[in-house]
Amino acid sequence: MSRASHLAAFAAGTVFALAIGADALPRDVARFKALDAFAQALSTVQTSYVDPVDEKKLLYDAARGMLHNLDVHSTFLPPTRYQHLRQDTEGEFGGVGLTLGPGEIDDARPRTPPYPIVDEVLEGSPAAVAGVLVDDLVTSVDSAPTAEPGKELKEAGAWETKLRGASGTRVTVGILRVGWKDPKTFTLVRAQVKQPSVKHRVIEKGIGYLAITRFSEATSADAAAALAHLKQQGALEALVLDLRNDPGGLVDQSILVADQFLDAGTIVQIRGRASTENQSAHKGGLATQTPVIVVVDQGTASAAEILAAALRDNGRAKLVGWPTYGKGTVQTFFDLEDGAGLKLTTARYFTPKGNSLESKGLVPDVKVEAFTPEEIVVGGGSGSGAGPGTGATITETGNDDPQLATAIKLARQARGGSK
């Protein structure tokens, strides 16, 4: 008997044992038939497919297909990918402190392969200490080339994954920088690095800026520390809260951040399969009297949308920017015995006013595009048509960040400023 047939027999025994205890309900018989069909399909693929196949991969693919067909957010993750996802959620992991972006083919240097580019170097990380800079190109990882002329060999995320590992282990990274003729090799020792999710600064007297890039396990504590620092600097007469390109993360962290701005009221309604839970605000937040302007865009999703909706529905904030992504479901992680895991949709969430965000998102109170194009006539000329202009046009950006500029203007008004 094949291994797959043993699987079918075991499944049958398990199901029939349950069926006997429940008077052999037809539902259990149907379940056995489906499991038997799966075992037969697995056995047939193993014995008859044109090429040898790995059984573990087949089972993982089957689990992935099962989750994929539930909804777009549920997924099965093999051990390595699941470990990295959990590390991202925790916000701390062993690595060198580099975030990589996809390589590009440079028309000015067509012979230069599209090496991954360094998008971010975490402060104090091994890469930062060694002198790696933003916009450097990563030509190799442990002597393996990352690209060849005209072609990436792997996605940037795959190379970023290879840079992670246990603290104390070494990795060599080839770096090419503008002005260097040849790449230089950096030998880095991995360490525990924290990926910050909160940034803050004083915009001007009385106005603070708080940006949240994701919701990981330390986000609420870091946000509270940032608000306390802004308060010490006298910069909480009004606050610009930037949630642009924040894909979400841990819902409980979003709720805790919202609690810093609310003394009372519902933050979010979470409706699961068998229950509905209302998360409410508590007194004692650091910024409950601060007018808030929230900046959002199409990259604002999930937990970030929960925060933005909670503040607006409770009359604590205005939203500026572009309509948000529209993700109204909650995913829960489930660990599996072999190190793999499930990210499974377990609930839907609704704003304090009972609105679902799924596929709808939030429409800002003040719509502002990311960039405001200006049309300039090439070759001079005036509004009356005088001059030898060619009629061609160039698009330029009238403001580096019009969404932020609008938010600052509204923050000035909210604090009672005249500027």
Buried (B, 14 or more C-beta within 10 A) or exposed (E): EBEBBEBBEEBBEEBBEBBEEEEEEEEBEEBBEEBBEBBBEBBEEBEEEEEEBEBEEBBBEEBBEEBEEEEEBBBBBBEEBBBBBBBBBBBBBBBBBBBBBEBEBEEEEEEBBBBBBBBBBBEEBBBBBBEBEEEBBBBBBEEEEBBEEEEBBBEBBBBBBBBBBEEEEEBEBBBBBEEEEEBEEBEBEBBEBBBBBBEBEBBEEBBBBBBBBBBBBBBBEBBBBBBBBBBEBEBBBBBBBBBBBBBBBBBBBBBBBBBBBBBEBBBBBBBEEEEEEEBEBEEEBBBBEBBBBBBBBBBBBBBBBBBBBBBBBBEBBBBBBBBBBBBBBBBEBEEBEEEBBBBBBBBBBBBBEEEBBBEBBBEBBBEBEBBEEEEEBEEEBEEEEEEEBEEEEEEEEEEEBBBBBBBBBBBBBBBEBEE
